[in-house]
Amino acid sequence: MSYVFDYREGHVSRRQRGFTLIELLIAVVIVGIIASIAYPSYTRYVERSVRSDGQTALLQAASEMERCYSRDYTYEECDLEMTVSPGGHYSISSDTSNGGYVLTAATSRSDGCSEDEDQNLTLNSKGERSPEVCW
């Protein structure tokens, strides 16, 4: 045990070690407040990154469809080589009807796009993207 002589008081006092319960509770509260602010931002960031994976996949698939069209002058015989997005979060499908195509990216994860979790990202041959809030 170490003792320190306090010259102002004129007596020997014992040095205090460790944290008090109040100090620990204050630290826990501060960490809790910081976590409650940071976690929602983190989840929005993750959702945006998942959504950008689907957008990238649709744009790559559209490029693939256009290359096929430039060879065959029709979308009907174009098959997608890409069936999964680069990050693996979305499955990509195509529908070639009415002289064009509609590409769809579907996921089971939440991408923060809308309240309707079953809504998929789509891109058609005219360049129209839906749902608009997701792009």
N, C-alpha and C positions, 0 to 999 in steps of 0.2 A: 504494500500500500504506500502510495507516495503522498507526502504532505507538502503544502506550499505555505510559506510564511507570507502573510498579507501585511505589508509595512504600514498601510494606511490604518488598518484596524488594530494592528499590534498583536495579532494572535495567529496561531497556526490553523489553517482550514484544510479540509479534505477536498482534493480535486474531483470534480464531477465527471463521470465517464458515461458514454452511451446517450441514448435518446429517451426523452420522456414519452409517455403515451400520447399526450396532446400533439407533440411534434410529429409522431408517426401518423396519427389520424389526419393531421393537416396535409401531410405529404400524400397520403392515400386519396384524399379528397381532390387535391390538385391533379394527380394522375388521372383520376376518374373524369374530371372535367375536360382535360385535354383529350382523353380517349373518346368521350362522347361527342366532341367536335370533330375529331379526325376520322372516326370510323365511317360516318356517312359520306364524307368526301372520298375516302378510299373505295367504298363500294360503287360510287358513281364512276370513278376512274376505271375500275375493273369492268363495269358494264359497257362503258364507251369503248374499251379495248376489244371486248367480245364483239360488239357491233361493228367496229372497223374491220374485224376479220371477215365478217359476212359481206360487207361492202366491197372489200378487196376481192373476195372470191367472185362476186357477181361481175365486177368490172373485168376480171381476167377471163371469166366464162364468156362475157359479151365479146371480148376481143377474139376469143377462139371461134365464136359463131361468125363473126365478120370475116375472119380469114377463110373459113369454110365457104361462106357465101361468095367471096371473091374467086374461089376456085370453081364452084359448081353453079353459081347464080341462083341458088335456092337454099333455104334454110331446112327444108324437109329432110335432106339426107345428112344433116350435121348431127353428129353424136358428140356429147361432151366427154372429154377425157377426164375432166376434173369433176369428181362427185362429192368431194369433201373440201372444205375451205382450208387454206394453208395452216391455220392454227388448230384445225380439227373441231371447231365449235359448231359449224354449220354443215348441213348436207345440201348439195346443190342439185337442182333438177331443172329440166327444160321442157317447154311445151311449144312445138312448132306447128302452129295452125294459123290460118288466115293470112298466109304469105309472110308471116313474121315469127317472132319468138317471144316467149315470156320466161325469164329465168327466175327461179325462186330459191331463196336461202332460208332453210328452216332449222330451228335449234330448239333444244329442250331446256337450255339455260336461260336465265333472265338477262336480257340485254338492255333493260331500262328504256326500251323504245316507247312503250305505251302501257296503259293499264291492262289491255287485252294481251295476255301472254301468248295466245295462239296466232297472233298476227305475224306474218313472215315478211321478210324483205323481198321485194320484187324489182325487176328491171326488164323493160321490154325493148323491142327492136327500134322503137321510136325514141329511145332514151328516157322514157318516163319512169320515174322511180316512185315507189310507194312502200310503206306509208311515208308521207312527206316529212313528218317530224323526226323520222329515223335517219334521214339523210342530211 
